[in-house]
Amino acid sequence: MVNIFTIILTAVLISLHCPAFSEPENKTQYEEWPAGMTLKKVGGTNVVVPEGTRVRREGDLRIVEGTGEYAARKFVDIDNRFKKIDSEISELRKETEDIKKILADIQRSNSFLKSK
């Protein structure tokens, strides 16, 4: 009985020192992802996915957003940002025109006062 316990204990200790179960000595090889990618934990698994990828839960399953869904969502987000920027540019143009009119009125007033 003691020999079986010793063998099992030895096997466990050896397996703990096995490279498959230990931390990598050079952690940077696992921390450097391509630009725009990130490591995300999905359930008990680490997955390298594009930044901003969503994970949804359906029952016990965790489903990582597919590339089509991700790309479509990103295009919609970018489209909305462009629309917002366009509306801000339109407002700035209107304000610029208003300022030009005010300056023209001030210049006319100054020229009228100088003529008197």
For each residue, the residues with C-beta under 8 A, 3 or more apart:
1: 4 5
2: 5 6
3: 6 7
4: 1 7 8
5: 1 2 8 9
6: 2 3 9 10
7: 3 4 10 11
8: 4 5 11 12
9: 5 6 12 13
10: 6 7 13 14
11: 7 8 14 15
12: 8 9 15 16
13: 9 10 16 17
14: 10 11 17 18
15: 11 12 18 21
16: 12 13 21 22
17: 13 14 21 22
18: 14 15 21 22
19: 22 24
20:
21: 15 16 17 18
22: 16 17 18 19
23: 27
24: 19 27 29 30
25:
26: 29
27: 23 24 30 31
28: 31 32
29: 24 26 32
30: 24 27 39
31: 27 28
32: 28 29
33: 37 38 39 48
34: 37
35:
36: 50 51
37: 33 34 48 49 50 51
38: 33 48 49 50 51
39: 30 33 46 47 48
40: 46 47 48 49 53 55 64
41: 44 45 46 47
42: 45 46 47 55 62 64
43: 62
44: 41
45: 41 42
46: 39 40 41 42
47: 39 40 41 42 64
48: 33 37 38 39 40
49: 37 38 40 53 64
50: 36 37 38 53 70
51: 36 37 38
52: 70 74
53: 40 49 50 64 65 70
54: 65 70 73
55: 40 42 62 63 64 65
56: 62 63 65
57: 61 62 63
58: 61 63
59:
60:
61: 57 58
62: 42 43 55 56 57
63: 55 56 57 58
64: 40 42 47 49 53 55
65: 53 54 55 56 69 70 73
66: 69 70
67: 70 71
68: 71 72
69: 65 66 72 73
70: 50 52 53 54 65 66 67 73 74
71: 67 68 74 75
72: 68 69 75 76
73: 54 65 69 70 76 77
74: 52 70 71 77 78
75: 71 72 78 79
76: 72 73 79 80
77: 73 74 80 81
78: 74 75 81 82
79: 75 76 82 83
80: 76 77 83 84
81: 77 78 84 85
82: 78 79 85 86
83: 79 80 86 87
84: 80 81 87 88
85: 81 82 88 89
86: 82 83 89 90
87: 83 84 90 91
88: 84 85 91 92
89: 85 86 92 93
90: 86 87 93 94
91: 87 88 94 95
92: 88 89 95 96
93: 89 90 96 97
94: 90 91 97 98
95: 91 92 98 99
96: 92 93 99 100
97: 93 94 100 101
98: 94 95 101 102
99: 95 96 102 103
100: 96 97 103 104
101: 97 98 104 105
102: 98 99 105 106
103: 99 100 106 107
104: 100 101 107 108
105: 101 102 108 109
106: 102 103 109 110
107: 103 104 110 111
108: 104 105 111 112
109: 105 106 112 113
110: 106 107 113 114
111: 107 108 114 115
112: 108 109 115 116
113: 109 110 116
114: 110 111
115: 111 112
116: 112 113
